[in-house]
Amino acid sequence: MNRLRTLLQSYVRPAYGQARRWILSQLEIRAPREKPGTSEQIREISIEGIPHPIKLRVGTSDARSMADCLLDMQYDIDPGFEPRTVVDLGGNIGCSAIYFANRWPDAKIVVVEPLAATFAILQQNTEFYPNIIPVHAAAHPRRETVELFVPKTGFWATRVTRAGSSGTKESNSARGLPVIDLLDEYGIDRIDILKIDIEGSEADLFANNPHPWLSRTRLMMIELHDNVRMGCTWHLERALKQYKTRKGHIGENLLVWLEDAET
């Protein structure tokens, strides 16, 4: 049964996510490939229940990201407790952090986004929320500069390609920041909710001694990307072996409650 579950998580669910992205890309108006650093037209969208307008770049994946987080409510779960800390790895333009801030206004929310152009929009979208802390970095096992790749599917699919960026104009670089260093920098003793959507880089996080921060996590909401990088599910399951866990799903996100995490 466990092998069947791993097979479904490794191949069937990622294939569904990939098909969904392709369908959405065919339905939206075709736009030139998104290029970080270029000037874009910005629109503000008002959403019922969200007190401040959301800034979006026209002709990009921003609208789909906003719809997933704030219209389709892909993070709308009952964690079973009142979270005090939320760490959002792969914050994009900030819509997931904004959802968390409105759902749990007393929680401290640290949101991490590596791509400079996207981070600039994230800062503008989250500036009205004093409990949101934006961090310009890439979640990575080591403190080192990493290169980023922005595929045709859009800014929301930005991923780390390798360490040791050349720093040339042709490359997009960011500082790599280990999760445990992030917690130390922002005074977080325990992660109540850890949201991970980092386009395959989760394999690196779980393969490189994740226990200093994983043991301090109560609930993970993670989108696995075996369709982008094989081994994401395998590394996660290997890291979770020493914990008692409870699992569920919402949309494309795997939910993992770590019942043996520090309390």
TORKOL-4160 file (C-alpha; in steps of 0.2 Angstrom, whole numbers, padded with zeros to 4 digits, m for minus):
263
<pt num="1" X="0000" Y="0000" Z="0000"/>
<pt num="2" X="0014" Y="0012" Z="0004"/>
<pt num="3" X="0023" Y="0008" Z="m0012"/>
<pt num="4" X="0006" Y="0011" Z="m0022"/>
<pt num="5" X="0004" Y="0028" Z="m0013"/>
<pt num="6" X="0022" Y="0033" Z="m0017"/>
<pt num="7" X="0019" Y="0028" Z="m0035"/>
<pt num="8" X="0003" Y="0039" Z="m0036"/>
<pt num="9" X="0012" Y="0054" Z="m0028"/>
<pt num="10" X="0027" Y="0052" Z="m0039"/>
<pt num="11" X="0018" Y="0050" Z="m0056"/>
<pt num="12" X="m0001" Y="0052" Z="m0056"/>
<pt num="13" X="m0003" Y="0068" Z="m0046"/>
<pt num="14" X="0012" Y="0077" Z="m0055"/>
<pt num="15" X="0005" Y="0072" Z="m0072"/>
<pt num="16" X="m0011" Y="0079" Z="m0067"/>
<pt num="17" X="m0003" Y="0095" Z="m0062"/>
<pt num="18" X="0007" Y="0096" Z="m0078"/>
<pt num="19" X="m0009" Y="0093" Z="m0088"/>
<pt num="20" X="m0018" Y="0107" Z="m0079"/>
<pt num="21" X="m0004" Y="0119" Z="m0082"/>
<pt num="22" X="m0004" Y="0115" Z="m0100"/>
<pt num="23" X="m0023" Y="0117" Z="m0102"/>
<pt num="24" X="m0022" Y="0134" Z="m0093"/>
<pt num="25" X="m0008" Y="0140" Z="m0104"/>
<pt num="26" X="m0019" Y="0136" Z="m0120"/>
<pt num="27" X="m0034" Y="0145" Z="m0113"/>
<pt num="28" X="m0025" Y="0161" Z="m0108"/>
<pt num="29" X="m0020" Y="0174" Z="m0121"/>
<pt num="30" X="m0003" Y="0170" Z="m0128"/>
<pt num="31" X="0010" Y="0182" Z="m0122"/>
<pt num="32" X="0029" Y="0184" Z="m0126"/>
<pt num="33" X="0040" Y="0174" Z="m0115"/>
<pt num="34" X="0041" Y="0182" Z="m0098"/>
<pt num="35" X="0058" Y="0191" Z="m0095"/>
<pt num="36" X="0063" Y="0197" Z="m0078"/>
<pt num="37" X="0068" Y="0215" Z="m0077"/>
<pt num="38" X="0058" Y="0221" Z="m0092"/>
<pt num="39" X="0045" Y="0234" Z="m0089"/>
<pt num="40" X="0027" Y="0227" Z="m0087"/>
<pt num="41" X="0010" Y="0235" Z="m0087"/>
<pt num="42" X="0003" Y="0233" Z="m0069"/>
<pt num="43" X="m0015" Y="0231" Z="m0065"/>
<pt num="44" X="m0024" Y="0231" Z="m0048"/>
<pt num="45" X="m0037" Y="0218" Z="m0045"/>
<pt num="46" X="m0050" Y="0220" Z="m0030"/>
<pt num="47" X="m0056" Y="0203" Z="m0023"/>
<pt num="48" X="m0071" Y="0201" Z="m0011"/>
<pt num="49" X="m0064" Y="0198" Z="0006"/>
<pt num="50" X="m0047" Y="0204" Z="0003"/>
<pt num="51" X="m0045" Y="0222" Z="0010"/>
<pt num="52" X="m0032" Y="0228" Z="m0002"/>
<pt num="53" X="m0030" Y="0227" Z="m0021"/>
<pt num="54" X="m0018" Y="0214" Z="m0029"/>
<pt num="55" X="m0006" Y="0220" Z="m0041"/>
<pt num="56" X="m0003" Y="0209" Z="m0056"/>
<pt num="57" X="0008" Y="0210" Z="m0071"/>
<pt num="58" X="m0002" Y="0210" Z="m0087"/>
<pt num="59" X="0001" Y="0195" Z="m0099"/>
<pt num="60" X="0010" Y="0184" Z="m0086"/>
<pt num="61" X="0006" Y="0170" Z="m0075"/>
<pt num="62" X="0002" Y="0182" Z="m0060"/>
<pt num="63" X="m0017" Y="0181" Z="m0063"/>
<pt num="64" X="m0017" Y="0162" Z="m0062"/>
<pt num="65" X="m0007" Y="0163" Z="m0046"/>
<pt num="66" X="m0019" Y="0175" Z="m0039"/>
<pt num="67" X="m0034" Y="0164" Z="m0044"/>
<pt num="68" X="m0026" Y="0148" Z="m0037"/>
<pt num="69" X="m0023" Y="0157" Z="m0020"/>
<pt num="70" X="m0038" Y="0169" Z="m0018"/>
<pt num="71" X="m0052" Y="0162" Z="m0029"/>
<pt num="72" X="m0049" Y="0144" Z="m0029"/>
<pt num="73" X="m0043" Y="0144" Z="m0011"/>
<pt num="74" X="m0030" Y="0131" Z="m0014"/>
<pt num="75" X="m0024" Y="0133" Z="0004"/>
<pt num="76" X="m0041" Y="0133" Z="0013"/>
<pt num="77" X="m0038" Y="0120" Z="0026"/>
<pt num="78" X="m0042" Y="0117" Z="0044"/>
<pt num="79" X="m0025" Y="0113" Z="0052"/>
<pt num="80" X="m0032" Y="0108" Z="0068"/>
<pt num="81" X="m0024" Y="0122" Z="0078"/>
<pt num="82" X="m0021" Y="0141" Z="0078"/>
<pt num="83" X="m0005" Y="0144" Z="0069"/>
<pt num="84" X="0007" Y="0157" Z="0076"/>
<pt num="85" X="0020" Y="0156" Z="0063"/>
<pt num="86" X="0019" Y="0152" Z="0044"/>
<pt num="87" X="0034" Y="0150" Z="0033"/>
<pt num="88" X="0030" Y="0152" Z="0014"/>
<pt num="89" X="0044" Y="0145" Z="0003"/>
<pt num="90" X="0040" Y="0151" Z="m0015"/>
<pt num="91" X="0029" Y="0166" Z="m0012"/>
<pt num="92" X="0028" Y="0172" Z="m0030"/>
<pt num="93" X="0018" Y="0189" Z="m0030"/>
<pt num="94" X="0013" Y="0186" Z="m0012"/>
<pt num="95" X="m0005" Y="0180" Z="m0014"/>
<pt num="96" X="m0003" Y="0164" Z="m0003"/>
<pt num="97" X="0005" Y="0175" Z="0011"/>
<pt num="98" X="m0010" Y="0187" Z="0009"/>
<pt num="99" X="m0022" Y="0172" Z="0011"/>
<pt num="100" X="m0013" Y="0167" Z="0027"/>
<pt num="101" X="m0012" Y="0184" Z="0034"/>
<pt num="102" X="m0031" Y="0187" Z="0031"/>
<pt num="103" X="m0035" Y="0169" Z="0038"/>
<pt num="104" X="m0024" Y="0171" Z="0053"/>
<pt num="105" X="m0021" Y="0189" Z="0056"/>
<pt num="106" X="m0011" Y="0186" Z="0072"/>
<pt num="107" X="0002" Y="0174" Z="0064"/>
<pt num="108" X="0019" Y="0179" Z="0060"/>
<pt num="109" X="0021" Y="0175" Z="0041"/>
<pt num="110" X="0039" Y="0174" Z="0033"/>
<pt num="111" X="0038" Y="0173" Z="0014"/>
<pt num="112" X="0053" Y="0169" Z="0003"/>
<pt num="113" X="0054" Y="0173" Z="m0016"/>
<pt num="114" X="0070" Y="0172" Z="m0026"/>
<pt num="115" X="0066" Y="0181" Z="m0042"/>
<pt num="116" X="0070" Y="0200" Z="m0041"/>
<pt num="117" X="0056" Y="0206" Z="m0052"/>
<pt num="118" X="0043" Y="0195" Z="m0044"/>
<pt num="119" X="0049" Y="0199" Z="m0027"/>
<pt num="120" X="0046" Y="0218" Z="m0031"/>
<pt num="121" X="0028" Y="0214" Z="m0034"/>
<pt num="122" X="0027" Y="0203" Z="m0018"/>
<pt num="123" X="0033" Y="0218" Z="m0008"/>
<pt num="124" X="0020" Y="0230" Z="m0015"/>
<pt num="125" X="0006" Y="0217" Z="m0012"/>
<pt num="126" X="0011" Y="0213" Z="0006"/>
<pt num="127" X="0016" Y="0231" Z="0012"/>
<pt num="128" X="m0001" Y="0233" Z="0020"/>
<pt num="129" X="0001" Y="0218" Z="0031"/>
<pt num="130" X="0012" Y="0221" Z="0046"/>
<pt num="131" X="0013" Y="0202" Z="0050"/>
<pt num="132" X="0020" Y="0198" Z="0033"/>
<pt num="133" X="0039" Y="0198" Z="0032"/>
<pt num="134" X="0046" Y="0197" Z="0014"/>
<pt num="135" X="0063" Y="0189" Z="0011"/>
<pt num="136" X="0072" Y="0190" Z="m0006"/>
<pt num="137" X="0081" Y="0173" Z="m0007"/>
<pt num="138" X="0080" Y="0155" Z="m0013"/>
<pt num="139" X="0076" Y="0141" Z="m0001"/>
<pt num="140" X="0092" Y="0131" Z="m0003"/>
<pt num="141" X="0102" Y="0119" Z="0007"/>
<pt num="142" X="0118" Y="0130" Z="0007"/>
<pt num="143" X="0122" Y="0149" Z="0009"/>
<pt num="144" X="0128" Y="0151" Z="m0009"/>
<pt num="145" X="0123" Y="0161" Z="m0025"/>
<pt num="146" X="0111" Y="0151" Z="m0036"/>
<pt num="147" X="0105" Y="0153" Z="m0054"/>
<pt num="148" X="0086" Y="0154" Z="m0058"/>
<pt num="149" X="0077" Y="0149" Z="m0074"/>
<pt num="150" X="0060" Y="0156" Z="m0079"/>
<pt num="151" X="0052" Y="0144" Z="m0091"/>
<pt num="152" X="0039" Y="0149" Z="m0104"/>
<pt num="153" X="0025" Y="0143" Z="m0092"/>
<pt num="154" X="0028" Y="0159" Z="m0082"/>
<pt num="155" X="0036" Y="0168" Z="m0067"/>
<pt num="156" X="0027" Y="0156" Z="m0055"/>
<pt num="157" X="0037" Y="0141" Z="m0062"/>
<pt num="158" X="0054" Y="0150" Z="m0058"/>
<pt num="159" X="0066" Y="0137" Z="m0051"/>
<pt num="160" X="0084" Y="0135" Z="m0046"/>
<pt num="161" X="0095" Y="0127" Z="m0059"/>
<pt num="162" X="0112" Y="0126" Z="m0051"/>
<pt num="163" X="0123" Y="0134" Z="m0038"/>
<pt num="164" X="0138" Y="0146" Z="m0042"/>
<pt num="165" X="0129" Y="0159" Z="m0053"/>
<pt num="166" X="0141" Y="0168" Z="m0065"/>
<pt num="167" X="0132" Y="0184" Z="m0061"/>
<pt num="168" X="0131" Y="0189" Z="m0080"/>
<pt num="169" X="0116" Y="0198" Z="m0087"/>
<pt num="170" X="0110" Y="0182" Z="m0096"/>
<pt num="171" X="0108" Y="0174" Z="m0079"/>
<pt num="172" X="0096" Y="0177" Z="m0065"/>
<pt num="173" X="0104" Y="0174" Z="m0048"/>
<pt num="174" X="0098" Y="0174" Z="m0030"/>
<pt num="175" X="0106" Y="0171" Z="m0013"/>
<pt num="176" X="0103" Y="0153" Z="m0007"/>
<pt num="177" X="0096" Y="0153" Z="0011"/>
<pt num="178" X="0095" Y="0137" Z="0021"/>
<pt num="179" X="0078" Y="0135" Z="0030"/>
<pt num="180" X="0087" Y="0133" Z="0047"/>
<pt num="181" X="0096" Y="0149" Z="0044"/>
<pt num="182" X="0079" Y="0158" Z="0040"/>
<pt num="183" X="0072" Y="0152" Z="0056"/>
<pt num="184" X="0087" Y="0159" Z="0066"/>
<pt num="185" X="0087" Y="0176" Z="0057"/>
<pt num="186" X="0068" Y="0179" Z="0060"/>
<pt num="187" X="0067" Y="0172" Z="0078"/>
<pt num="188" X="0056" Y="0157" Z="0074"/>
<pt num="189" X="0057" Y="0143" Z="0086"/>
<pt num="190" X="0043" Y="0132" Z="0078"/>
<pt num="191" X="0035" Y="0132" Z="0061"/>
<pt num="192" X="0016" Y="0129" Z="0063"/>
<pt num="193" X="0013" Y="0129" Z="0044"/>
<pt num="194" X="0027" Y="0127" Z="0031"/>
<pt num="195" X="0021" Y="0130" Z="0013"/>
<pt num="196" X="0033" Y="0124" Z="0000"/>
<pt num="197" X="0031" Y="0127" Z="m0019"/>
<pt num="198" X="0048" Y="0129" Z="m0026"/>
<pt num="199" X="0047" Y="0119" Z="m0042"/>
<pt num="200" X="0058" Y="0104" Z="m0039"/>
<pt num="201" X="0070" Y="0112" Z="m0027"/>
<pt num="202" X="0061" Y="0103" Z="m0013"/>
<pt num="203" X="0072" Y="0088" Z="m0018"/>
<pt num="204" X="0087" Y="0097" Z="m0012"/>
<pt num="205" X="0079" Y="0103" Z="0004"/>
<pt num="206" X="0074" Y="0085" Z="0010"/>
<pt num="207" X="0090" Y="0077" Z="0003"/>
<pt num="208" X="0102" Y="0088" Z="0014"/>
<pt num="209" X="0099" Y="0085" Z="0032"/>
<pt num="210" X="0081" Y="0093" Z="0034"/>
<pt num="211" X="0079" Y="0087" Z="0052"/>
<pt num="212" X="0085" Y="0103" Z="0061"/>
<pt num="213" X="0070" Y="0112" Z="0054"/>
<pt num="214" X="0058" Y="0097" Z="0049"/>
<pt num="215" X="0058" Y="0092" Z="0068"/>
<pt num="216" X="0051" Y="0109" Z="0072"/>
<pt num="217" X="0037" Y="0109" Z="0059"/>
<pt num="218" X="0019" Y="0104" Z="0063"/>
<pt num="219" X="0011" Y="0105" Z="0046"/>
<pt num="220" X="0018" Y="0105" Z="0028"/>
<pt num="221" X="0008" Y="0110" Z="0013"/>
<pt num="222" X="0019" Y="0105" Z="m0001"/>
<pt num="223" X="0017" Y="0104" Z="m0020"/>
<pt num="224" X="0029" Y="0091" Z="m0026"/>
<pt num="225" X="0037" Y="0093" Z="m0043"/>
<pt num="226" X="0043" Y="0075" Z="m0049"/>
<pt num="227" X="0037" Y="0081" Z="m0067"/>
<pt num="228" X="0051" Y="0094" Z="m0066"/>
<pt num="229" X="0064" Y="0085" Z="m0056"/>
<pt num="230" X="0063" Y="0066" Z="m0052"/>
<pt num="231" X="0065" Y="0061" Z="m0034"/>
<pt num="232" X="0055" Y="0075" Z="m0025"/>
<pt num="233" X="0043" Y="0062" Z="m0017"/>
<pt num="234" X="0057" Y="0049" Z="m0014"/>
<pt num="235" X="0067" Y="0062" Z="m0004"/>
<pt num="236" X="0052" Y="0068" Z="0005"/>
<pt num="237" X="0047" Y="0051" Z="0010"/>
<pt num="238" X="0064" Y="0046" Z="0015"/>
<pt num="239" X="0066" Y="0061" Z="0027"/>
<pt num="240" X="0049" Y="0058" Z="0035"/>
<pt num="241" X="0053" Y="0040" Z="0040"/>
<pt num="242" X="0058" Y="0044" Z="0057"/>
<pt num="243" X="0042" Y="0054" Z="0061"/>
<pt num="244" X="0024" Y="0049" Z="0064"/>
<pt num="245" X="0014" Y="0058" Z="0051"/>
<pt num="246" X="m0004" Y="0060" Z="0045"/>
<pt num="247" X="m0007" Y="0065" Z="0027"/>
<pt num="248" X="m0020" Y="0072" Z="0016"/>
<pt num="249" X="m0022" Y="0082" Z="0000"/>
<pt num="250" X="m0030" Y="0098" Z="m0006"/>
<pt num="251" X="m0029" Y="0102" Z="m0024"/>
<pt num="252" X="m0011" Y="0099" Z="m0030"/>
<pt num="253" X="m0004" Y="0101" Z="m0012"/>
<pt num="254" X="0001" Y="0086" Z="m0001"/>
<pt num="255" X="m0003" Y="0090" Z="0018"/>
<pt num="256" X="0009" Y="0082" Z="0031"/>
<pt num="257" X="0005" Y="0083" Z="0049"/>
<pt num="258" X="0021" Y="0079" Z="0059"/>
<pt num="259" X="0015" Y="0072" Z="0075"/>
<pt num="260" X="0032" Y="0069" Z="0082"/>
<pt num="261" X="0038" Y="0087" Z="0079"/>
<pt num="262" X="0043" Y="0098" Z="0094"/>
<pt num="263" X="0029" Y="0106" Z="0103"/>
